[in-house]
C-alpha cells in the first residue's frame, strides 16, 4: 500500500515501527539487489518525510538521553536515520539532566575532546537509573546489550592535558620533538566520577585503559573515517546491564599527524611500529614513564599493573601489545583489534612467553574466511556527515591474518591464556570495530 502511494507521488507518514522496518528492508535490499540505487531512490522520500515532517518525540528531545550526545547526530538526515534504527530495538534506561555550569580552562567538559568544534560549556550530571516514560504515557524497554552503541561521551566528562604537562616535562628520548611531536592528550572520566551519582562516591578509584588512536575511539566527528569505536557508549551500556565489574578511566592517546617524509613515511607508522625503532621505543617510554605518572597524580586511579591496560586497532593493536611486553611491571592487559603485528613483535612473544602467563590478552581479526568475503564497497561506511570519502579499508584484515594467526599459534604452543575471535567478512575500519568493541571490554573488565 505504501509503495503504491509512493509511485502515485504521495508520501504517507509512517508510524514508528513501520518506518524502522522499511529501513531494515532497505538495508537488506541494498546488500542483495543488483540495482541498489533504484531502491535508494524509492525509499528516499520516506526518509525525507519522516525525518523532517514528523520527527519522533524521543529524537526531538534527544538532549534528555544521557547515553549519548544525540543532538549532533540528529542534525543530519542520515544521522536521524541512524538514531531511529538504533532506537527501534529499545531505549536507554538512563536519563540525565544538564546544568549550565561555566567551565574554567582545563576543567572537564562533555563536549571538548581532541579538537572537537563544540565549545566546552556544559557539564552533564547523570541521575538515577529509571525507566523512561514517553510522551505517549508508556515505559520504553531497556536498550539491548550489544551494538549499535551510541556515539558521544555518554554521561562521562573529558579533561584535556596540554603538551606542556607531558611532552614539556620529559627529558629523555621521548621528550624529543623530532621523535614525538607534542599534542594534547584527553582523558575520559566515567559517569559519576565526581561523586554526584548515588552509585559512586568521590573517593572511588578506577583502573585505567590507555587507548591508542584515541581520536577515533569516542566521537564520530573526530574519527578520520567519520565513525568512532563508540568506546564510551559501549562501556556505559555494559555497565547499565551489570556486565562490568568496574568502569575504567580512559586515556585517549592521539596518534601523530603528518609524515616524517612527505608521502613516504607516516609518523603514526613509526610511533606504533614493530618495537625496535627509536620512534616506537620513545612512544612506549613516554606513555609509561611520563603520561602514566601524570594521570595517576591527577585522577583517582589504581596504579598496579593488573589495573592498567592498553587497547588499540591495527598498528595501535601492536603498540598496545608492545607496551605490555616492554613494561610488564606497568601494564597487565592488552586488547588488539585487527592488529598489524610485525616480525619483531612475533619474535618477542615467542622468546618472552613467560611474561604473558599472568596477563590478559585479547585479539581478533576479520577479512576473507571460507565462503565469507569482504565486499570491496560497503554502502554504510560512507553514510556519515564526516569523512564520507573514507576508503573503507576492505583489504587490510585479510592481509593481516597470517601474522595474527601465527602469534595465536605461538600463544597456544606456550599455553598462554588469551581470548581470540575471528570475524568472517570483517572490514578494517572504525565502523567494523564499533560492532565488536564490547568483546575486548568484557574480556578486560567483565564480571
Secondary structure, DSSP 4 states (H G I P E B T S, - for coil): -HHHHHHTT--PPPPHHHHHHHHHHHHHHHHH-S-HHHHHHHHHHHHHIIIIIS--HHHHTGGGBTTS-HHHHTTSHHHHHHHHHHHHH-B-S-BEEEE-----TT--BSS--TT-SS-S--EEEE------B-TTS-BPPBPPSSSSPPPS-TT-EEEEEPGGGTGGG--SGGG-TTTS----EEEEEPTTTTS-BTTB-TT--B-EEEEETGGGTS-GGGSTTS----HHHHHHHHHHTT-BS-PPEEEEEPPPPSEEETTTEEHHHHHTS-SSSHHHHHHHHHIIIIIHHHHHHHS-B--SGGGEEEEEETHHHHHHHHHHHH-TTT--EEEEES----HHHHHHHHH-GGGGTTSEEEEEE-S-BTTB---S--GGGG-SSS-TT-----SHHHHHHHHHHHHHHHHHHTT---EEEE-TT--SSHHHHHTTHHHHHHHHHB-
